């Protein structure tokens, strides 16, 4: 009986370890989600990005969301750039996409890629 009591005292509860109020603004890295920034207006198109020549060569794409509401570097002489979130079917596919895309120059725009996060 005393052994059971000791085990219960040693086992911390989640509420003691995590202050849930602190986690309201926390973002969780999603390993099969790729965040891409630096897309030129010419290629910031869902249908175009889903083609094998662009992002499908890295794996099976579940979903693409292109954000054209916010333009980055709009004063750049090469034109503005846009962002996209790409959900792959496997984390390994997302990793390959990130390694292949990050710091590439496409249409005179430097493309940056990283794992995406939840809101």
ABEGO torsion letter per residue (X at the ends): XAAAAAAAAABBBAAAABBAAAAAABBBBBAABBBBBGBBAAABBAAAAABAABAAAAEBBABBBBBAABBBGAABAAEBBBBBBBBBABAAAAAAAAAAABGBBBGGBBBBBBBBBBX
